[in-house]
Amino acid sequence: MQLILWRKQKLSSIIAICVVILAVLICIRLSVWQYQRGEQKQQQLSQLAVSKEQGVLSWQELLNLPSELNKTGLQVKVTGEVNKQHYWLLDNQIYQGQVGYDLLVAMTITGESVPL
């Protein structure tokens, strides 16, 4: 009887140790992931600072940029026709301390056939 209890205790101890080791490994992996995301964010912010120094891009300049370059945050000036039937309102957007909506509108750029 004592042998059976000892084996159950040993088995439950081994399971508990495995669960703790797994939790520690998951935490380590998440910390590495968070560090890598921080590095990516820093690179993106430095890239945005450089692009702001260049000013507003034209549509053609944007198309000439390398495809692997992250274009998030770049300012682009375009002319075209707004498609009034396709628009989206983004709720709860904050601008200069006030809550409101952001309006996303589909448009066709002058000289292009595919809507943006």
C-alpha positions as semicolon CSV with decimal commas, in nm:
position;residue;x (nm);y (nm);z (nm)
1;M;0,000;0,000;0,000
2;Q;0,281;0,238;0,089
3;L;0,458;0,149;-0,234
4;I;0,154;0,250;-0,439
5;L;0,122;0,582;-0,253
6;W;0,496;0,647;-0,299
7;R;0,468;0,582;-0,674
8;K;0,167;0,817;-0,705
9;Q;0,350;1,089;-0,515
10;K;0,658;1,041;-0,731
11;L;0,448;1,053;-1,048
12;S;0,265;1,368;-0,937
13;S;0,600;1,528;-0,845
14;I;0,741;1,448;-1,190
15;I;0,429;1,592;-1,356
16;A;0,452;1,908;-1,143
17;I;0,821;1,952;-1,231
18;C;0,744;1,907;-1,602
19;V;0,466;2,168;-1,583
20;V;0,699;2,416;-1,409
21;I;0,977;2,356;-1,664
22;L;0,729;2,403;-1,949
23;A;0,601;2,728;-1,795
24;V;0,958;2,859;-1,755
25;L;1,043;2,771;-2,116
26;I;0,729;2,946;-2,240
27;C;0,817;3,257;-2,037
28;I;1,172;3,259;-2,177
29;R;1,042;3,224;-2,533
30;L;0,794;3,508;-2,478
31;S;1,066;3,733;-2,339
32;V;1,285;3,669;-2,645
33;W;0,988;3,743;-2,870
34;Q;0,916;4,067;-2,683
35;Y;1,280;4,175;-2,713
36;Q;1,275;4,107;-3,089
37;R;0,953;4,306;-3,129
38;G;1,115;4,596;-2,943
39;E;1,409;4,587;-3,183
40;Q;1,173;4,583;-3,483
41;K;0,979;4,876;-3,339
42;Q;1,300;5,073;-3,290
43;Q;1,403;5,009;-3,650
44;Q;1,060;5,113;-3,773
45;L;1,069;5,436;-3,571
46;S;1,414;5,525;-3,704
47;Q;1,294;5,449;-4,058
48;L;0,993;5,677;-4,005
49;A;1,219;5,956;-3,879
50;V;1,432;5,930;-4,193
51;S;1,125;5,926;-4,420
52;K;0,977;6,235;-4,248
53;E;1,295;6,423;-4,332
54;Q;1,237;6,340;-4,699
55;G;0,891;6,497;-4,689
56;V;0,576;6,398;-4,877
57;L;0,623;6,144;-5,157
58;S;0,441;6,133;-5,488
59;W;0,259;5,816;-5,594
60;Q;0,531;5,734;-5,848
61;E;0,805;5,775;-5,584
62;L;0,616;5,536;-5,358
63;L;0,592;5,278;-5,636
64;N;0,967;5,306;-5,699
65;L;1,053;5,214;-5,338
66;P;1,173;4,855;-5,280
67;S;0,888;4,612;-5,216
68;E;1,052;4,471;-4,901
69;L;1,057;4,819;-4,742
70;N;0,789;4,873;-4,476
71;K;0,585;5,166;-4,606
72;T;0,376;5,216;-4,292
73;G;0,364;5,581;-4,187
74;L;0,492;5,731;-4,512
75;Q;0,317;6,045;-4,630
76;V;0,202;6,030;-4,991
77;K;0,025;6,292;-5,199
78;V;-0,210;6,154;-5,465
79;T;-0,479;6,288;-5,693
80;G;-0,770;6,086;-5,815
81;E;-1,139;6,016;-5,796
82;V;-1,302;5,921;-5,467
83;N;-1,542;5,625;-5,474
84;K;-1,825;5,756;-5,254
85;Q;-1,992;5,415;-5,239
86;H;-1,702;5,246;-5,058
87;Y;-1,605;5,406;-4,728
88;W;-1,541;5,290;-4,374
89;L;-1,570;5,478;-4,046
90;L;-1,328;5,375;-3,774
91;D;-1,487;5,445;-3,437
92;N;-1,312;5,568;-3,118
93;Q;-1,008;5,721;-3,287
94;I;-0,817;5,983;-3,085
95;Y;-0,677;6,292;-3,258
96;Q;-0,532;6,583;-3,061
97;G;-0,698;6,458;-2,743
98;Q;-1,047;6,429;-2,891
99;V;-1,231;6,107;-2,966
100;G;-1,398;6,074;-3,305
101;Y;-1,396;5,881;-3,631
102;D;-1,137;5,817;-3,898
103;L;-1,276;5,797;-4,250
104;L;-1,125;5,550;-4,496
105;V;-1,233;5,602;-4,856
106;A;-1,161;5,392;-5,164
107;M;-1,028;5,596;-5,454
108;T;-0,890;5,552;-5,802
109;I;-0,562;5,732;-5,854
110;T;-0,523;5,937;-6,170
111;G;-0,351;5,724;-6,433
112;E;-0,429;5,395;-6,255
113;S;-0,713;5,155;-6,330
114;V;-0,723;4,966;-6,001
115;P;-0,890;5,135;-5,701
116;L;-0,677;5,205;-5,397
